Amino acid sequence: MQLQLRNAAFIVMAFVLPITAEAAKYSIEIATIDQQDIDYDVVETKLEGSRFRIIYGKRHTASLGYIRTEDDSSSAKFSGYELLGSMAIFSSRVFAAYIDVGGGAGEFKYKPFRNENDVVFYSLGASLSTPRTYPISVAVGVSHRWYQDTTPNTQCRDGSTSESIGSGTCSSHSGIAFYNEKIGNGNGPVLTLGFQLNF
């Protein structure tokens, strides 16, 4: 009975006691991204790909990442940069939990369009990782991301712009100089699984 109580106490201590070793100050993360059911005004996509980011900080962290995802079924691609802040809300010898807030900008390519779309995005989520006291740690995260289409309006030949789409655009302004179709705003969940190299 004493042995069982001792083992139970060790298990509880492993999960509850804070990490005593020094956490890494820098990390490099390579992650896979599975982003499902992003519903834009024009198209629904399921974007999958990868994220590479550099992380700075010991307990609370800031990171800069590059994202590249695509969806072959809808002929859509997205690439962009993201700033992500992570606040540690719990840490033990086994794992650490974070609240993640991020934002960034990127480029969305939809094959039926003749132009590329500029977007900005914001995200809110949570993540878990094994301690960054080890050379390699594993991190998993879930978040929700909101996209806003910032693509400029279609440019008419007389210098004016138009928000209209299709035939008749710029018909009263000497025709079209440069045509921009918009993908619209969108949002959806993001799941990540990655490995971090800590030093």
Sequence and secondary structure as in RCSB ss.txt:
>XXXX:A:sequence
MQLQLRNAAFIVMAFVLPITAEAAKYSIEIATIDQQDIDYDVVETKLEGSRFRIIYGKRHTASLGYIRTEDDSSS
AKFSGYELLGSMAIFSSRVFAAYIDVGGGAGEFKYKPFRNENDVVFYSLGASLSTPRTYPISVAVGVSHRWYQDT
TPNTQCRDGSTSESIGSGTCSSHSGIAFYNEKIGNGNGPVLTLGFQLNF
>XXXX:A:secstr
 HHHHHHHHHHHHHHHS   S   SEEEEEEEEEEEEEE SS EEEEEEEEEEEEE SSSEEEEEEEEEEEGGGT
EEEEEEEEEEEEEEEE SS EEEEEEEEEEEEEEETTSSS EEEEEEEEEEEEE  TTSSEEEEEEEEEEEEEE 
   EEETTS EE   STTTTTTTTSEEE       EEEEEEEEEEEEE 
